[in-house]
Amino acid sequence: MTETTVTHTGQPDRPKGWRGITADWASDQRAFKNVSWGKAMMWIFLLSDTFIFGCFLLSYMTARMSTRVPWPNPSEVFALRIGGSDIPLILIAIMTFVLISSSGTMAMAVNFGYRHDRRKTAILMLLTAALGATFVGMQAFEWTKLITEGVRPWGNPWGAAQFGSCFFMITGFHGTHVTIGVIFLIIVARKVWRGDFDTGRPGFFTSRKGRYENVEIMGLYWHFVDLVWVFIFAFFYLW
C-alpha cells in the first residue's frame, strides 16, 4: 500500500507533476473548490447551449453546401434602402455594434459589482438591458421586412428554399436568448439597486450577504450570447 506523507499543516502531501494534476481534478478539490453552485451550473448550461448552437450552424452549412439551387446573396437580401440606394448589411452591422457594446457595459457592471458599487452596477446593467432590447427590436424589424418580402420557412423569392428555415431557426433561437437575458438583467439590476445583495434579503435570485456573484453569472450568460452572435454574423451574413 502506498504511504501518504503528511505536511506540517496536518494535510496529506500532494503528489508532484502530472500525478498531482490528476489528483486535483479527480478529487474535485482544487478545480471547483471555490466555485459557487450557481456559477458552476451556468457554465454547464453554457456548455450544453454551445452544442445546440454548434449543431444549428453545422446544419446550416450542410444545407447550404448540399443544395443545388443557388443560395440567396446576403448582401442583397439584408440590404436596407436609405436615400434611394440599397446599402448592404447596414442594419446587421448596427445590430452587431449594439450587441458588442452591450458586452462592454456588462463587463463594467461586473467590475463595479466586485467593488460593491450598487448605483453604477445597476445603471450599467440597465444600460446593457436597453442595448439588448434595442437589438431585439432591430431583429424584429428585420424579420418583418423579410416576411413582407416573401421569406417563409419553406421558401423565398431569391433561391434555395432552405434559406428561410435556417434564418428563422438560428436568429430566432438567438433572439430568444437575448430576450431572456434582458428580462433577467432587469431583475438582477433591481435587486442590486435595492441593496438585496448587501443585506442578504431573502428572495428570488438573492445570494449570500455581501456577494454579488449573480451579477457575474449574468455577465457569463450575456458574454456567451454576444459570442454566439459573432459566429452567426460570420457564417450567416458574411458567407
C-alpha positions as CSV (number, residue, x, y, z in Angstrom):
1,M,0.0,0.0,0.0
2,T,1.3,3.5,-0.8
3,E,2.2,5.7,2.1
4,T,0.9,9.2,2.2
5,T,3.2,11.9,3.6
6,V,1.5,14.4,5.9
7,T,2.7,18.0,5.9
8,H,3.2,20.2,9.0
9,T,-0.4,21.6,8.5
10,G,-1.9,18.2,9.0
11,Q,-3.0,17.8,5.4
12,P,-1.8,15.0,3.2
13,D,1.1,16.0,0.9
14,R,0.0,16.3,-2.8
15,P,1.8,14.2,-5.4
16,K,4.1,16.1,-7.8
17,G,3.9,16.6,-11.5
18,W,1.2,15.1,-13.6
19,R,0.1,12.8,-10.8
20,G,-0.7,16.0,-8.8
21,I,-2.7,17.5,-11.6
22,T,-4.7,14.2,-12.0
23,A,-5.3,14.0,-8.2
24,D,-6.6,17.6,-8.2
25,W,-9.2,17.0,-10.9
26,A,-10.1,13.5,-9.8
27,S,-10.7,14.6,-6.2
28,D,-12.6,17.8,-7.2
29,Q,-10.7,19.7,-4.5
30,R,-8.9,22.5,-6.4
31,A,-10.6,22.9,-9.8
32,F,-14.0,23.7,-8.3
33,K,-13.4,24.2,-4.7
34,N,-14.0,28.0,-4.7
35,V,-16.7,28.0,-7.4
36,S,-20.3,28.5,-6.3
37,W,-23.1,26.2,-7.4
38,G,-24.7,29.0,-9.4
39,K,-21.6,29.8,-11.4
40,A,-20.9,26.1,-12.0
41,M,-24.4,25.4,-13.2
42,M,-24.2,28.4,-15.5
43,W,-21.0,27.0,-17.1
44,I,-22.7,23.7,-17.6
45,F,-25.7,25.4,-19.2
46,L,-23.5,27.4,-21.5
47,L,-21.6,24.3,-22.5
48,S,-24.8,22.5,-23.4
49,D,-26.0,25.6,-25.3
50,T,-22.8,25.7,-27.2
51,F,-23.5,22.2,-28.6
52,I,-27.0,23.3,-29.6
53,F,-25.8,26.4,-31.5
54,G,-23.0,24.4,-32.9
55,C,-25.4,21.9,-34.3
56,F,-27.6,24.7,-35.8
57,L,-24.6,26.3,-37.6
58,L,-23.3,22.9,-38.8
59,S,-26.8,22.1,-40.1
60,Y,-26.9,25.5,-41.9
61,M,-23.5,24.9,-43.5
62,T,-24.6,21.4,-44.6
63,A,-27.8,22.6,-46.1
64,R,-26.1,25.5,-47.9
65,M,-23.3,23.3,-49.4
66,S,-25.6,20.4,-50.4
67,T,-28.3,22.3,-52.2
68,R,-28.1,22.6,-56.0
69,V,-30.3,25.7,-56.1
70,P,-28.3,29.0,-55.8
71,W,-28.2,30.3,-52.3
72,P,-29.6,33.9,-51.8
73,N,-26.9,36.6,-51.6
74,P,-26.9,38.0,-48.0
75,S,-25.7,41.4,-49.3
76,E,-28.8,41.7,-51.4
77,V,-31.3,40.1,-49.1
78,F,-30.3,42.1,-46.0
79,A,-29.8,45.4,-47.8
80,L,-31.7,48.4,-46.4
81,R,-32.9,51.2,-48.7
82,I,-31.7,54.6,-47.5
83,G,-31.8,57.8,-49.5
84,G,-32.8,56.0,-52.7
85,S,-30.0,53.4,-52.7
86,D,-29.6,49.9,-51.2
87,I,-26.9,49.7,-48.5
88,P,-25.9,46.0,-47.9
89,L,-25.9,44.7,-44.4
90,I,-26.2,48.1,-42.8
91,L,-28.9,47.0,-40.3
92,I,-26.9,43.9,-39.4
93,A,-23.8,46.0,-38.8
94,I,-25.6,48.3,-36.5
95,M,-27.1,45.3,-34.6
96,T,-23.7,43.8,-34.2
97,F,-22.3,47.1,-32.9
98,V,-25.1,47.4,-30.4
99,L,-24.7,43.9,-29.1
100,I,-20.9,44.1,-28.8
101,S,-21.2,47.4,-27.0
102,S,-23.6,45.8,-24.5
103,S,-20.9,43.3,-23.7
104,G,-18.6,46.2,-22.7
105,T,-21.3,47.7,-20.4
106,M,-21.9,44.3,-18.9
107,A,-18.2,43.9,-18.2
108,M,-18.1,47.2,-16.4
109,A,-21.2,46.2,-14.4
110,V,-19.4,43.1,-13.2
111,N,-16.3,45.2,-12.3
112,F,-18.3,47.6,-10.2
113,G,-20.2,44.7,-8.7
114,Y,-16.9,43.4,-7.3
115,R,-16.4,46.9,-5.7
116,H,-19.9,46.8,-4.2
117,D,-20.9,50.0,-6.1
118,R,-24.6,49.4,-6.2
119,R,-25.5,52.5,-8.2
120,K,-23.1,52.1,-11.0
121,T,-23.6,48.4,-11.2
122,A,-27.4,48.7,-11.5
123,I,-27.2,51.6,-14.1
124,L,-24.7,49.6,-16.3
125,M,-26.9,46.5,-16.1
126,L,-30.0,48.5,-17.1
127,L,-27.9,50.1,-19.9
128,T,-26.9,46.6,-21.0
129,A,-30.6,45.5,-20.9
130,A,-31.6,48.6,-23.0
131,L,-29.0,47.8,-25.6
132,G,-30.2,44.2,-25.7
133,A,-33.8,45.3,-26.1
134,T,-32.6,47.6,-29.0
135,F,-31.0,44.6,-30.6
136,V,-34.2,42.5,-30.3
137,G,-36.2,45.4,-31.7
138,M,-34.0,45.7,-34.8
139,Q,-34.2,42.0,-35.2
140,A,-38.0,42.2,-35.1
141,F,-37.8,44.9,-37.8
142,E,-35.6,42.6,-39.9
143,W,-38.0,39.7,-39.6
144,T,-41.0,41.9,-40.5
145,K,-39.1,43.3,-43.6
146,L,-38.2,39.8,-44.8
147,I,-41.7,38.3,-44.2
148,T,-43.3,41.2,-46.2
149,E,-40.8,40.4,-49.0
150,G,-42.0,36.8,-49.1
151,V,-39.5,34.9,-47.0
152,R,-41.0,31.8,-45.3
153,P,-39.6,28.8,-43.6
154,W,-40.4,26.7,-46.7
155,G,-39.3,29.2,-49.4
156,N,-38.2,32.7,-50.5
157,P,-38.1,34.7,-53.8
158,W,-34.3,34.6,-54.1
159,G,-33.3,31.0,-54.3
160,A,-32.8,27.9,-52.1
161,A,-35.9,27.1,-50.0
162,Q,-33.8,26.1,-47.0
163,F,-32.7,29.8,-46.6
164,G,-35.9,30.8,-44.8
165,S,-35.9,27.9,-42.3
166,C,-32.2,28.4,-41.5
167,F,-32.7,32.1,-41.0
168,F,-35.8,31.9,-38.7
169,M,-34.4,29.0,-36.7
170,I,-30.9,30.4,-36.0
171,T,-31.8,34.1,-35.5
172,G,-35.0,33.2,-33.7
173,F,-33.2,30.9,-31.2
174,H,-30.5,33.5,-30.6
175,G,-33.1,36.3,-30.3
176,T,-34.9,34.3,-27.6
177,H,-31.7,34.0,-25.6
178,V,-31.2,37.8,-25.8
179,T,-34.8,38.4,-24.7
180,I,-34.5,36.1,-21.7
181,G,-31.2,37.8,-20.9
182,V,-32.8,41.3,-21.0
183,I,-35.5,40.1,-18.6
184,F,-33.1,38.7,-16.1
185,L,-30.8,41.7,-16.4
186,I,-33.6,43.9,-15.2
187,I,-34.5,41.6,-12.4
188,V,-30.9,41.4,-11.1
189,A,-30.4,45.2,-11.6
190,R,-33.5,45.9,-9.5
191,K,-32.1,43.7,-6.7
192,V,-28.7,45.5,-6.9
193,W,-30.4,48.9,-6.7
194,R,-32.4,47.9,-3.6
195,G,-29.3,46.6,-1.9
196,D,-30.6,43.0,-1.7
197,F,-27.0,41.6,-2.2
198,D,-25.7,43.8,0.6
199,T,-28.3,42.9,3.2
200,G,-28.8,39.3,2.2
201,R,-32.5,39.9,1.8
202,P,-34.3,36.6,1.1
203,G,-35.9,36.2,-2.3
204,F,-35.6,35.1,-5.9
205,F,-32.0,35.3,-7.2
206,T,-30.6,36.7,-4.0
207,S,-27.2,35.3,-3.0
208,R,-25.5,35.4,0.4
209,K,-24.9,38.7,2.2
210,G,-22.2,40.8,0.6
211,R,-21.9,38.5,-2.5
212,Y,-22.5,40.0,-6.0
213,E,-21.9,36.7,-7.8
214,N,-25.3,36.8,-9.5
215,V,-24.0,39.9,-11.4
216,E,-21.0,37.9,-12.6
217,I,-23.3,34.9,-13.5
218,M,-25.4,37.3,-15.7
219,G,-22.2,38.5,-17.2
220,L,-21.2,35.0,-18.2
221,Y,-24.6,34.5,-19.9
222,W,-24.5,37.8,-21.7
223,H,-21.0,37.4,-23.0
224,F,-21.9,34.0,-24.3
225,V,-24.9,35.4,-26.2
226,D,-22.7,38.1,-27.7
227,L,-20.0,35.5,-28.7
228,V,-22.7,33.3,-30.4
229,W,-23.8,36.3,-32.4
230,V,-20.3,36.8,-33.7
231,F,-20.4,33.3,-35.2
232,I,-23.9,33.8,-36.6
233,F,-22.8,37.1,-38.2
234,A,-19.7,35.5,-39.7
235,F,-21.3,32.3,-41.0
236,F,-24.8,33.5,-42.0
237,Y,-24.4,37.1,-43.1
238,L,-20.8,37.3,-44.4
239,W,-20.5,33.9,-46.1
